[in-house]
Amino acid sequence: MSLTEQYRNVRKLTERICSPLHTEDYVVQPVGDVSPPKWHLGHTTWFFETLILKPHLTGYTEFDSNFNYVFNSYYESLGARVIRTQRGNLSRPTVNDVYRYRAHVDQAMEQLLAAPLSEAVRTLVVLGCNHEEQHQELLWTDIKYILGHNPLFPAYDTALPAREPAGRPGWINVEGGLCEIGYAGNGFCYDNELGRHQVYLQPFKIAASLVSNEEYLAFVQQGGYRQFEHWYAEGWDWVKNNAIAAPLYWYHIEGSWYTYTLQGLQPLALQEPVTHISFYEAAAYAAWKGSRLPTEFEWEAAAPQLQWGRRWEWTESAYLPYPGFQRVAGAVGEYNGKFMVNQKVLRGASAFTSPGHSRPTYRNFFHPHLRWQLTGIRLAV
C-alpha cells in the first residue's frame, strides 16, 4: 500500500466511525477523560496541518489561526490550548466547520504526497496516520460513553455483532529464562517500544482465555466489591469513594443483569470477555481467584501462544522507559515519554483497535482507575 493510500484509508475510517452520529452527539463531553467526537475530528486534522503542512508544504494556507488553540491536545511546545475538561464547551467551530477543515487539510496533504518526500516528512506522515488510528479507538469508546450515559441508552448501531466466547479454558506453561523484549523490525512502532533488551523471567503459567462475564459475575455476586482483602488500598478507596459495585455499563434490573453496548441496552452475554474493567478491579479479581496479573514482559513472552486482540489486557507493570530511552527533540518528543509516571501498562489490542494498529510489543497505558476503554483480564500464576 502506498503512503497516499494509507493516508486516505485512515482519514475515511475516522469519518465512517462518526457517520451514524447526529449533530448533537458530536459536542457532548460527559467527563474529562472523554472528548467530544468533533474534537477528535479536528485534533487529528490539526496534527497533519501543524506538524507536516505548515512547515513542509510551500504556500500552504492555514485554515483558521484559532484552531491551534482549539485542537492542540497536550503539546506544550506548540502553544496555548483549551484545557481538556472544557472541550465540551466548544459549540463553535461547528461540526460543518470541522468537516470543512478536514477537507482543506486532505486536499493539501494530497498535494504534499504527490511530490517526492524526504525521509523525515515520510516518517511524520506515518506517525500522523498511526496517531489518527489511536484516536479512532478513542472515538469508539468516547462515543460509547456519550451514548451509554444518555438516560435513553440510545443505540449507535442496531445490528448486533456475532457473539464470541472468551476463549479456550486452561493454562499455558511458559518456561521463562532470558527473553528478548521490545520491538525489532523495519516497520512502524512507537518510541516507547524501542530499546530491545533482555529480561529474565521465572517459569509461570498464563491463562489461555480472558476472564468471561460469567466468571466476573461470580466475583460480583459473591461480594467481591465488599471484601477489602482482595483490593489494593488505593483501589479499595476508589471503590468506597465512588460506590463502585460492578463493571462500567453493568445494570441490575429486576433481578437480571444488563449491559450497555453500541446496540443499546442488552442482556449480559455471559460467555463474552468481561470489559470496561479498571486495573483495580482486574487486580482484585485476580487476588480473589488466588492468581495475579501477568507482567508486561510475561505477556510479551507468552504472546505467540495466546489468542489476543479482543480486549486490552491489564498487566501488573508500571509504565516505565526501556533501557536507553530518550525523548526526541520537539513536539514529537512529547508523544509518550512525559506520561511515564503513575500509569499501568496494557498489552494486546481490542475489538475497537483499527486494522493494522496492533503488535505484540505495543505498550498501551492508562491510570489504574480508568475503565472506559475495552479493557479486560487475563490471569497468571
N, C-alpha and C positions, 0 to 999 in steps of 0.2 A: 504494500500500500504506500502511495506517495504521501509526503508530508501534507500536501494540499488536500488530499482525500481524507487523511486523518483529521485535519482541522475541520473540514466540512462535516464529517460524521459526528464529531464531538459536539459541535455547535447545534446541529439538528436534533441530537438526542436531548439536549437540555430543553429545547423548546417543545419537544414531543412530551417530555415529562410534565410540562406545565399545561399542555393543551386541554385537559379536562377541567381546568380551574375556571371559576367565574372571577370577574374583575375584583370583587370584594375579597376573595381568598388571597390575592397577591400581596395584601398590605398588612395582614394580621401578624402580630408578634405576642403570643400568649405569655412567654417567659424570655428572659435574657439570652438563654442558650440557643433559642430558636430564632432564625432570621426570616423575614418575610420573603416569599418566593421572588417578588420583584427585586429585592436587594441582591439575591443570588444572581439573577439575570444580569443586573448591572455590574456587580463586582467582578464576575468572570470576564466581562467585556472590558472593564476598566483595566484589568491585568494586561490584556493584549495591547490596549491603547497606551498605557503608561510605561510599561517595561519594554515594549517592542516598537510600536508605531511611532511614537513621539521621538525617540532617539534614533531610529533606524530607517524611517521612510521619509525621504526628502520631499518637502512640500506638503506633508500631512497636515490637515486642518483639524484641530481638536473639536470634538462635537459640542461640548459645553464645559467651560472652565470651572463651573461649580461641581462637576461630577467627581473630581479628585477628592473633594471634601466629603461628598455623599457616599462614594463607593470604596474608598480606602478601608481596609479592614483593621490591620494591626501594624502596618509598616511605618514605624516611627521616622525612618529616613525619607519618607515620601510626603510628609506634611501632616497638617491637622486633619481630623476626621470626625464624623458623627460617632458618638460613643455607641457601643454595641446595643445597649438596652434601649436606645432611642430610635432604632431603625424602624420600628413600627409607627413612628410619628411622621414618617416621610410620605404624606399623601401626595406630595409633589417631589420629584417628577412623576408624571402619570405612568400607568402601565404602557400606554401607547408610546410615550416618550422613550421609555426604556427599550421597547422593541425597535423603535427608530434608531436608537443608539447602537443596538446590536447590528442592525443592517448597515449603518455607516461604517462601523469598525470592520465588519465582514468584507465589505467592498474594498476597503483599504488593505486588509490582510490578503485578499486575492491578488491585489496588485503587487504587494511585497513578495508573496510566494511565487509569483510568476517570474521573478528575477533571480539570478544566482544569489545564494545566501552564504554568508560567512559561517563557519562552524559555530561561532558564538551565538549568532542570531538563530540558527537552526536549533541549537540547544535550548534557547529561550522559548521558541515556539513549541517544542516538545514538552517543556516544563509547563507552559501555559495550557496545553491540551490535558496533561495529567492533572493540573490544578483544577480545571473545569470538571474533569471526571470525579474528583473528590467532592466538588460541590453538587454534582448530580446525585450522589448518595445522600448528601445533606439535604438536598431538595426533597427527595423521597421521604426522609424521616421528619423533616420540618413540616411538610405538607400533612403527613400523618398526624403529627402533634397538633397542628392547627385544626384539622377536621375532627380529630379524636377528642378535642376539648371543647368542641361546639356541643351544646346541650342536646342538639338533634342527632348527633352521631351520623352526619351525612357520609355517604359513600363517595369515594374518589372514583371507583370503577366497580360496577355491579357484577362484572364477570368474575366468578370465583376461581382462584388458581387451583391447580391439582394439589391434593394433599400428599405430603411426603412424610414418612416416618422419620424419627430422629436418627436412625441408623442401626447397624447390626450390634447385638449385645456382646459383652465380653471385654477382655483386656488384651492389650498388645505389650509384649515384653520388649524392652529396649536395653541392650547390653551396657550402654554407657561407654566410658572411656573418653579419649580425646576426640572432640567433634569440631569441625570447621563451621563457624557461624558467620553470617553476613553475605552480602551479595557478591557474586563472582560472575562476570559476563560482560557482554558488549551492549546490552540493551539499556533501557531507561531504568533507573532506580532513584530513590531519594537519598540525600546525603546521610541521613541517619541509618541507612542500611550498609554504608561503606565502612571500611576498616575490618575486613575479614580477618578473623582471629580464631585461635583455638580455645575451647572451653572444655574442662574436664567434668564429666557427668558420672555420678554414681548410677548403677543399674536402677531402672524404675519401670513401672507399668503405667500405661496411659489408656484411658477408656477408648474403645473403638467407636463409640457413639456419643453424640451430645446428649445431655440431660433432656428428657422429654417433659412436656406439660404435665403428663400424668405423674411422673416421678416428682416433679417440683410441687404439684398439688398436694402430695402426701406430706411434704415439709410444711406447707401452709396449714393443712387440716390437723396436723399433729402438734401444732403450737410453735413452730419454728420461729415465728416473729415475736413470740412472747417469752422465749428462753434465752436469756442473756449469754449463757455459757457458750453458745455457738458463734458469737459475734466478736469481732474486734471492738475495742472500747469506742473508737470513733464511729464505727458502724452502728453500734447499739445506741449511741447518742442520736445518730441520724434517724434511726427507726422511731425512737421516742419523740424527738422534736418535730418530726414530720408525719407522725401517726401512720407509718408505713405498715401495711398488713398483707400485701400481695404485690406481684409484679405490676409494672405500669400497664394500663389498659385492661386489667382484670376487674370484673364486676361480679359480685354475688347477688343474683336477682332471683327472688322467690325459690331459693333452695338450689339453684343451678348456677354454674359458672359460665360467664360470657367474657369475650374479649373484643376490643375494638380492632378492626382490620381495615385495610383500604377498601374493602367491600361493605363496610358498615359494621354494626354490632353483630357478632356471630357466636354460636355456642363454642366453648373452648375445645379445640381439636386436640385430644389427649395425646396422640402419638407424634405430634409435631414437636420440634425442638423448642424448648422454652426460650423466650426472648424478652428484650427490654428489661434486662437484669443489671443492676449495679454491681460493681466489684464487691461491695459489702455483702450483698445478697449471695453472690456466687461463692465467696469465701465461707459465709455462714452455712450455706447448703453443703459445701464440701466437708466442713467440720462435722455437721450433723450426720453425714454419711460415713464418718470415720476415714475420710480421704483428704485430699488437698487439691489445689490448683497447680498445674504444671508451671515451671518457669518458662520464660520465652525461649530459652536455649533448649530445654527439653522438648518443647513444642516443635521447634525447627528441626531438631534431630529426628523426631518421630514423624514429621510431616509426610515423607514419602509413603508411609504406611497408613495414613489417615485419609478419610473422606472428609474434606474440609471445604468451606466456601459458602455455607448457608447462614452462618452466624459468626460475627466477630467473637472470638473466644478470649475471655479474660485470662491473663496469666498472673502469677504471683510476683512478677518482676516490675521493679520501678523503671520508669523511662529515663535512661541514662545514656550518655555518649559511649560509643565503641572506642577502643584504643586508637589514639591518633586523630580523633575527630576534631575538625577545625571549621569554624564558620567562614564562608567566603565573604568577600567584601560586598557592601551594598545591600539593596533590598532583598535579593535572593538569599543572603545570609540570615535573614530574619525568619526564614520559612519554617525551620524545625528546631534549631539549636536553642533558642531562647525559651522554649517550653519544657526543657529537660529538668523539671522540678515538680514534685508533688503530684505526679501522674503515674498511672499504671499502663503497661503495655498490653495491647490486644493483638492477637495473631489471626491469620486466615483471611476471610472476606465474608460478605453477607449476600443475601438474595438481592440486595439493593446495590451492590457494587457493580460499577459499569464494566462492560465486556473488556477484557484485556488489562484490567486495572488491579490485578491480584497476582501475588507470587509468594512463595514460602518465606522469603526474607522480609516481607512488608511489615513495618512496625507502626501500627496504629496506636494512639494513646489518648486517654481521657482521664479526667479526675474521677476518683473512685465512687462518687455518689451519682454520677450521671448514668442515665439509662434510656434516653430517647432514641439511641441508635439500636440497630439489630444486634444486640449483644447476647451471648449465650454462655453455656458452661460445659466444659469437658474436664473430667476428673483425672487425677493421677494419684499414685501411691508409691 
